[in-house]
Amino acid sequence: MENVIIIGSGPAGLTAAIYTARANLQPLLLEGPQPGGQLTQTTDIENFPGFAEPIGGFDLMMNMRQQAERMGVRMQMDELVGCQLAGPTKRLQLAAQGALEARTVIIATGARARYLGLPSEEQLKGRGVSGCATCDGAFYRGKRVAVVGGGDTATEDALYLSRLASQVFLIHRRDKFRASSIMAERVQQNQRITVVWNSVVEEVLDVRQNTVTGARLRNVVTGAVSDLAVEGFFVAIGHTPNTVPFQGQLTLDPDGYIVTERTRTNLPGVFAAGDVQDRTYRQAVTAAGTGCMAALEAERYLASCE
Ligand code: NDP
């Protein structure tokens, strides 16, 4: 029986692993289908404290992984296909290695940004197409950018980018925001933000040049097609937390995020850290911070069971 099994290898999972290893709990970390998590998809990271120069997302995750390995963390790559988390013994069912048992589980399975699903968007990811304004916005200082979406994320991203970019075009498929009225008002009062109503993106331009030069838009009311010149293309149509295996066992909010109180879930001995329980901040540093919290909570829980 393991003391701690950590599910997920992004900043939350690896930080939880480093802390539980240092506490001598010999954690086992399960790496999922995207080792290193969402950060491995970003280019330069310049807002993770401790790096005077920008560091690549992949490199940052490799550093964290090596640090965890040096602490003696055991890592296995496998897919979680089922689990039984209630009671003192937690049982995890893995696709390749079968069943595992643990006293505590830390869930750090993350979330994934939703994208429009256009082939051109997929091809230009990391070359002007981004799902994270706070991660990549600084690369578009003084440039024209587009944000797609009409919710709080899109309006927040547009406002954030308006402080960096020369002009922000907020493209929404309807004529009314889903975002809270205060966010909608702020966007409409901002001189640097132009709202493009009733419009959907047909294609991100320009795959041929291998960098974003614009977006082809279609007005859903008039049918008119037009090209908008931008260098950054931010998709902000929501995130999906990776919580399918936990449905029916853990308390989830209406959008599927795990509900936590200081990383504790509704089940004793089960903790959650990082984006899987955070719809608001979604930063590498906050994910790492909650990974640390979950590790300390797990350590306390195990001590209380002795
Ligand atoms: P939402 O689901 O609230 O909004 C998604 C937006 O994207 C909607 O306007 C939707 O359009 C649009 N959209 C969805 N799919 C497509 C598509 N395929 N093509 C074009 N547009 C699309 O997601 P958010 O991420 O904005 O917010 C999620 C939750 O997090 C909300 O509860 C929000 O309040 C909260 N949040 C809170 C923040 C805060 O408190 N600071 C910050 C960010 C989010 P339509 O309106 O037509 O459906």
Boltz pocket constraint, residues with backbone or C-beta under 6 A from the ligand:
constraints:
  - pocket:
      binder: B
      contacts: [[A, 115], [A, 116], [A, 148], [A, 149], [A, 150], [A, 151], [A, 152], [A, 153], [A, 154], [A, 156], [A, 171], [A, 173], [A, 174], [A, 176], [A, 177], [A, 178], [A, 179], [A, 236], [A, 237], [A, 238], [A, 239], [A, 279], [A, 280]]
      max_distance: 6.0
